[in-house]
Amino acid sequence: MSHRHAPLLPLLSVVRPGFALFSATLLSLVVPSVLALSLTACQGAAKCTSSAQCANGFACNTESQVCEELAPDASPPADAAPACPADTHFCAAPAPEGWSGPVIGAKAGTLAELAACPAEFATEEKLVASELAVAGECSCDCPGIAAGVLCSDAVISAVNGTSVQQCNAICAGGCATALKPDATCAASLDSDITAAPAVRVSLGKIQNSGTCGAAIESNNFAAEFAEQARYCSGSAIEASCPASGECLPVSSDASYDSVCIFQAGDQECPAEYSEKTLRFEGLTDDRSCSSCSCSGPAVNSSCGGQVSIFSGTASPCGGSATVLTATCTAKTAAQAITAKWNPAATFDCSLSSGGVESGEAAATDPVTFCCLPASL
């Protein structure tokens, strides 16, 4: 660089000969230092203490502690880190600020299916879940029969025939006989019933629902993670990688084929690690069932059973019986001497309210894993 400043020396010697020697000495000290600083600024501002901390093609200036670019034909510095060995290791981009990693991961599966962390990545960083299995439902059982159910009387009435019009033409006056719900024989029927060509029956109605025992409640709720995933970390070796990447060992377990970074929450992935998978570390299950309540038959519903008319005269409700199964039943006079009603023997209890599910089971504490597009 001295040729750029040589013309200054004759000029200085002309102006002041004694000053020329001093000026030349000063320039020889100051100018190279200024140019060196300028060159360092152009070559980058990465701080270092050795060339092993610099990227390929750079060397550490130990005085300024700055990585400086080497000339194209320059040899690597003696303290430069070796290149990351491609046969046993790989270069992984560093985790951006706020992210952890890199780690390696295997495909999700049951806990029994997951392999342990390989020797090269012996530290388990995360064991997280990917799929939630939910089971169970509200169940109410109302066993037994209702106690104390009361029925109104059944009524057998005389009608003019079995057609719709005739069946509705009930004779005027006392042409009906009430039948008690306790299977008591009506030993004397209304004379119009005996003489009528057909009879019509109205079964008794339930007057009260009775009482039932307590319901048996269950839900069998269960929530668990059906699949989980394990992520492991290892130690990088001191070797040179592009863009200050980490030189990591290749896993000896081929099932660990993903290289990822992770961060709590549902996050967007950075460009280098673009494949996103959302995993979970916890779950909540606040499902519950409303209380179950059992009751007997509905009020005003039919008491059921059957009404029979009898032809026997020797004893009440004796002789041949005709079961009245239709609204109107044709008969002869001899068929309707006596009658009785056998209502339903029992009334089952049934669910009247409750057994409704509320709440939900859900995965919680999400963790975002962002992985390199290419597998190992």
Secondary structure by P-SEA (a helix, b strand, c coil): cccccaaaaaaaaaacccaaaaaaaaaaccaaaaaaaaaaaaaccccccccccccccbbbcccccbbbbcccccccccccccccccccbbbbccccccccccccccccccccccccccccccccccccccbbbbbbbbbbbbccccccccccbbbbbbcccccccccccccccccbbbbbcccccccccccccccccbbbbbbbbbcccccccccccccbbbbbbcbbbbbbbbbbccccccccccccccccccccccccccccccccccccccbbbbbbccccccccccbbbbbccccccccccbbbbbcccccccccbbbbccccbbbbccccccccccccccbbbbcccccccccbbbbbcbbbbbbbbcccc
